[in-house]
Amino acid sequence: MRAPARRICDTPDACRAISPEVIFVTVSDKIIRLKTDLPVVPARVWDMLTGARHIEAWWGRHVALTPRAGGGVLIRADGSDRGRDIRGRVLRWSPPSALELALSDEAWASQTRVNIRLESTGDGTRLLLDHTGWDGHDDTARHQIMAAWDRDWTSRLARLRAYITRTSDGGTAPAPHAVAS
C-alpha cells in the first residue's frame, strides 16, 4: 500500500499560515523535505545549528553531536513515544553549507539519512532539510515513524528559527555544555 504524496502547503504564504517558521513542507511515501528561511547569514546559522552551546536551545538537552565527519550523533530517549536512543554518525561536515547524518534505532528496519543544506539568500539563509531512507520499513511503520519525525523536525526548525531570531536581536546564548564523543 503506497500512500500518496502529502503536501502540507504549496506556497510560502499558505505555509506561513500554518507555521510562520517553516515555509514549505513535503512528506511523501519516502522523504520528509522541509525548507525555511532564516534571517542571518549561513556562517551564523551553521554556528547555531551545530555549535555545542547552541544545540540544547533548539534541539534539546537530550542531543549530542560530535562536530566533524565521522563524529557521533546521539539522540537520547526523552520521554517521547520513541522511547529508545537513536544513534548515528556525521557523514558529511562541510561548514558552513552542508551537514549529513546517518541515524538508526534498534527497532528500525534500516538506517535513515538527514541532509541539511544552507544556501545564502543575500541577507539571510535558506535551510533545506531532507530526511530519507525510510523504504526499509513496512508501510504502516514507515508512515507512523515518518509522521512523528515530520512533526519533530517541523517543531525543531521552528525552535531553531526562534532561537536565531532571539539571539540575533541582542538576546543571549546559553552557557556551553558538554557534548558526548
C-alpha positions in Angstrom: 0.0 0.0 0.0 1.6 3.3 -1.1 0.4 6.5 0.5 0.0 9.4 -1.9 2.4 12.3 -1.6 1.2 14.7 1.0 1.9 18.4 0.5 1.1 20.3 3.6 1.2 23.6 1.8 2.0 24.7 -1.7 3.1 28.3 -1.4 5.1 30.3 1.2 2.0 32.2 2.2 0.0 29.1 2.8 2.8 27.5 4.8 3.3 30.6 6.9 -0.4 30.5 7.8 0.3 27.0 9.3 3.7 27.8 10.8 5.5 31.1 10.2 8.9 29.4 10.7 8.6 26.7 8.1 7.8 27.9 4.6 7.5 24.6 2.7 7.0 21.0 3.9 6.6 17.9 1.8 6.1 14.4 3.1 5.9 11.7 0.5 6.0 8.0 0.8 9.8 8.1 1.2 11.0 11.5 2.1 10.5 14.3 4.5 11.5 17.6 3.0 11.5 21.0 4.8 12.6 24.4 3.8 12.8 27.5 5.9 14.3 31.0 5.5 16.4 32.3 8.4 17.3 36.0 9.0 21.1 35.6 9.3 24.0 34.6 7.1 25.0 30.9 6.6 28.0 31.1 8.9 25.8 32.3 11.7 23.2 29.6 11.0 25.9 26.9 10.9 27.2 28.0 14.3 23.6 27.9 15.8 22.8 24.6 14.1 25.9 22.7 15.1 27.6 24.6 17.9 27.6 22.6 21.2 26.5 25.7 23.2 23.5 26.2 20.9 22.1 22.7 20.2 20.4 22.4 23.5 18.5 25.6 22.9 16.8 24.5 19.7 17.0 20.6 19.6 17.0 19.8 23.3 19.4 18.8 26.0 19.0 15.1 25.0 21.0 15.6 21.8 24.8 15.3 21.4 26.7 15.9 18.2 30.5 15.4 17.7 31.3 18.2 15.2 33.3 16.5 12.5 32.9 14.0 9.6 32.8 10.6 11.3 31.7 12.1 14.6 28.9 10.6 16.6 25.3 11.6 17.0 23.2 10.6 20.0 19.5 11.5 20.5 18.7 10.1 23.9 15.2 8.9 24.7 13.5 11.9 26.2 10.1 10.6 27.2 8.8 10.7 23.7 6.9 7.8 22.1 10.1 6.6 20.5 11.4 5.6 23.9 14.9 4.4 22.7 18.1 6.1 21.9 18.8 7.0 18.3 22.4 6.7 17.3 24.3 7.8 14.3 27.3 9.4 12.7 28.2 12.5 10.8 28.6 11.5 7.2 29.3 15.0 5.8 30.7 18.0 7.6 31.1 21.0 5.3 30.9 24.3 7.2 29.0 26.5 6.6 26.9 24.8 3.9 26.2 21.1 4.4 25.7 18.5 7.2 24.6 14.9 6.6 23.8 12.5 9.4 23.1 8.8 9.3 20.6 7.8 12.0 19.3 4.4 13.3 17.2 3.0 16.0 17.4 -0.6 17.1 13.8 -1.1 16.1 14.2 0.4 12.6 14.4 -1.8 9.6 17.0 0.5 8.0 19.2 3.5 8.6 18.0 6.9 7.6 19.8 10.0 6.4 19.3 13.6 7.3 20.8 16.0 4.7 20.9 19.7 5.8 22.0 22.3 3.3 22.4 26.1 3.9 22.1 28.5 0.9 22.7 32.2 1.1 19.7 34.3 0.1 21.7 37.6 0.2 20.5 38.9 3.5 19.8 35.6 5.1 19.9 31.8 4.7 17.6 29.2 3.3 17.9 25.9 5.2 16.9 22.8 3.3 16.4 19.5 5.1 15.7 16.1 3.6 15.2 13.0 5.8 15.4 9.9 3.6 16.0 6.2 3.9 12.5 5.1 5.1 12.0 2.5 2.3 13.3 -0.4 4.5 10.2 -0.1 6.8 6.9 -1.8 6.1 4.1 0.7 5.0 2.4 1.0 8.4 5.6 1.5 10.4 7.0 3.9 7.8 4.0 6.2 7.8 3.9 6.3 11.6 7.6 6.9 12.0 7.7 9.5 9.3 4.7 11.3 10.7 6.5 11.5 14.1 9.7 12.8 12.5 7.8 15.3 10.3 6.3 16.8 13.5 9.6 16.7 15.3 11.6 18.3 12.5 9.0 21.0 12.0 9.0 21.8 15.7 12.8 21.8 15.9 13.3 24.1 12.9 10.7 26.5 14.3 12.7 26.4 17.6 15.9 27.0 15.7 14.4 30.0 13.9 13.1 31.5 17.1 16.4 30.9 18.8 18.4 32.5 15.9 16.0 35.5 15.8 16.1 35.9 19.6 19.9 35.8 19.8 20.5 37.9 16.7 18.3 40.6 18.2 20.6 41.0 21.2 19.4 38.1 23.3 22.0 35.9 25.0 23.0 32.4 24.1 23.1 29.6 26.8 26.3 28.7 28.5 28.3 25.9 26.9 27.5 22.3 27.8 29.4 19.0 27.3 28.9 17.1 24.1 29.4 13.3 24.0 32.1 12.0 21.6 
